Amino acid sequence: MIQLKSLSEIKTIAVAGAGTMGAGIAQVCVQSGYDVWLYDVAETALQKGLLIIEKNLSVAVEKGKLNEEEKQKSLSKIKTTSSITDLKCDVLIEAVLEKLNVKQDLFRKVIEVNGNDCILATNTSSIPITKIAEGISNPERIVGMHFFNPPHLMKLVEVVSGKETSVTVAQLIFDLSKKLGKNSVMAKDRPGFIVNRIGKLFHTEPIKILEEEIADVETIDALMEASGFKMGPFKLIDLIGVDANLNVTKSLYELMRQEEKFKPSDTQQKMVDEGKLGKKSGEGFYKYNK
């Protein structure tokens, strides 16, 4: 049986994966007063993750949203490691590769380090929580905690309960999300949860419009932004990562039994094959200065 702590007893949060999502999640946690372990297998990824956090905090200082002392205090609460044995924590939030075996292997290793009161949260955007929990001891402690990119700015967090997820665990993560300054919503473990089920069409339909030569990338983005969206679909795909976005589309397509409207784009696959992955590679649907 798991031995749950109360919200007030949660002191240390570990974030696995120091990419854009992991770094952003770690930033949100330290700014809310938590001690954070940021973990990645690659030391270069950890250093890059810290740079992302420092840059985001510096921008906040420039905009007057926090002062230099608050920035330094937040940075002081982050420790980095490439050793999984360091991840002694009350809550682990994984933001690693969107691959089932990678997530399950991580959870099994973290369980060896921690007692039964460590909650295992996954930031997966497409893999069923129930699937991730299969074969993991105490599956009732595994819950979806789906942030959105960029995590330090986007307010929504989907708290997703798998078949075995404890109601108490889901509520604790819901309350934790609110303490992190997020607008939390409860979701059932269904393909795409809530946002990706709707949002995938925001990505797939514009690509179809592009392929049918109805309009170009810039026109489609400008139209959507003029309609009230903060960012056009192609700018958003580039920010997320063309490859990451494609992987989610592929997963949802299979989970939705290959429903035509969710079919992955050949154009997007070609871009991935050519290394045009968006902002992180310097070129996606747009070109960027690296």
C-alpha positions, 0 to 999 in steps of 0.5 A: 500500500502507498503511504500518501503525504498531504500537500503540505508535506510535499517538499521535494519534486524530481523532474525527469527529462531536462528538455523544453518541457522538463526545464519548464516544469522544474522552473514552475516548481522552484518558483512555487517554493519547492526543492527540485531535482532535475534529472537527465541521462545527458549532462549536456541536456542538464546544462541546456535545461538550466540555461532555459530556466535562467533565460526564462527567469531573466525575461521575467525580471526584465518584465518586472514580474519578479526581482533579481533576488527572487530569480537567484532564490529560484535557481538555488532550489534546483539541483541537477543529476544524471544519477537516478539514485539521487532522485529521492523525492515526494513527487516525480514528474517525468517528461522523458521521451514519448516511449512506453518502455522508457517511461516504465523503465524510469518509474521502476528505477525511481521506485527502487530509490524511494519508499511507497509514498512517492507519487509517480506523475507522467507528462505524457500527451498521448500514451494511456496512463493505464498502459504506463502503469502496467507491471509497475508496483503500486499502480494506484500512485501513477497519474497523468500530470499533463503540462502544456508548452511552454510550461512556465506560461501555459496555465492548464494542467490535465490531471489524468486518472488511469484505471488503477489511479487512486482518487486520493492521488489524483486529487493530491496532484490536482491540488499540487497543480493549483499550488503551482499556479495552474488551472487544473482539470480532471480528465479520464484516460481516453485517447488524447485526453481533452486538449490533444483530442481537440488540438490535433485538428488544429495541427492536422487540418492546417497541414492539409490546407498547406498540402492542397495549396489553398494557402501558405504557412504565413497566411494560415498562421496570420489568419488563425492569430487574427481569429484570436489564437495567440500563436498560429498552428505552424509556429506552435508545431515549430515550438513543440518540435515537428518530430514531437508533434508528429509522434503524438499524432501517430500515437493518437491515430493508432489509439483512435483506430486510424480515424482519417481526420487524425492521420499523420502528414507525409509532409511532416514526416518528410520534414522530420526525415530531413532534420527540420524539427522546428526552433530546436534545429533552426528550421521547421515550417519557418527558419530560425537563427540558432 
